[in-house]
Amino acid sequence: MFSFTSIENYHSFLATNPDGCTTAIKYYLSQIEKHADLNAFLEVFADEALLKAKALDEKRNSGQPTGKLHGVVVALKDIISYKDHRLSASSKILEDFRAIYNATVVDRLLAEDAIIIGRNNCDEFAMGSTNENSAFGNVLNPISRSRVPGGSSGGSAVAVSANLCMISLGSDTGGSVRQPADFCGIIGLKPTYGRVSRFGLIAYGSSFDQIGIFAKTIPDVALTLQVIGGHDRFDNTTSKRIQPDYQLVEENSAKKLKIGYFKDAFFHQSLDEEIGVRLRSFIESLGEDGFLVEPIDFEYLDYIVPAYYVLTTAEASSNLSRFDGVRYGYRDHKNGLSLREFYKKTRSTGFGKEVKRRILLGTFVLSTGYYDAYFAKAQQVRKMLIDKTELIFNDLDVIILPTSPSTAFAIGEKTNDPIAMYLADIYTVYANLTGIPAISLPLFQHSNGMPFGIQAMTSRFKELSLLQFSQQIIRQYKSYENPTL
Ligand code: GLN
């Protein structure tokens, strides 16, 4: 039977299996069917993926050169445009909308022979931490079906975790790749802001959004980043720097890196006790094993979630104004409605509760009279954080933090308490406020059976160091094993 461990091993398998891509697609289609209850996919491109697999098998067998992601089976969060395919952002307001162009990441995946198998469920417009805000139903955590997979890229995390595809792409505005990766026991990378093009990604908070990668191994993350990253003339916020060769992830230079950790974060009242104990002992063993580890005084921990929610809702209120019933998808149109009533009706019934809450919040913090007290203040906090981060990275190479204060929540646990839900983002939003790259590594298992790990960060555009560090940490400390599903 087909089994996937890494892209490299898959490519060796293809070298001796003329029907290898087809075998892989058939396996994933059957896995998706077997685990349909997880609700990870909003749509599966079964026929198309099979045809593509056959074409790739022929291409390889005829001796033509193959792409870096030849036959790699990829799933996309349903917020990334794939031309002529539906694109809903898990929202009723875009239910029947079809993408009219490819996101740059999609073009780059396809140019390297990847096969896109389907689009993944997520929180509506990427707003949420549990996937419970999807207009198309909850996604279940494959490790324990009574728990959430995390969010907002819940379906994409589950797709990799439950072996429904090899890798997947999500988006991370405040943790939406790292947190669901943590809840589902896989790796999640948010690259530096400006590393990966956002062209074709539906915008939530444009100065925070970044497309991220879910995978089971660091070399797979590295190869995917190599393919999707780099300058794009369609997104002026992308960096013109040439990407390093991420294949150097195996180089064992992590011991020379200086690691810092925010002391307060590992003792914070919100942190699950068992996770706190385990992570503090992990930090101790890093020191004992020859890493240079230093505590950092970081006095801003309690300001980062409020600053994040003020700024992202402000940006969202502006970004989502385009969904007015005229230009895209769903409209609530009855004869006799005035234009104003038409907009109001469309937006009131088209958007879900959380999205409406955020549009209102964002409009409020931007309104005259409150702008200085909220929006301008939050921008000042962001600037302070960026300055502080620069100072930290003058001395240190890596910062480590928990990824989430707890393991995956039970379904419904936080649904009626948005503030509690927002506060659980305490460890992830920092990297988005400052634009630095961050990765979540699934290292340990909680006594409740669920995975948890650590989050590592470097200064901007140092993804190669981050991946090298991650590879060494995983090699040396990972005890969590994904269950076979
Ligand atoms: N949980 C955060 C939020 O709800 C993160 C979302 C994201 O990264 N897209 O905003």
Residues whose N, C-alpha, C, O or C-beta is under 5 A from the ligand:
A	BS01	LIG	A126 M127 G128 S129 G151 S152 S171 D172 T173 G174 G175 S176 D425
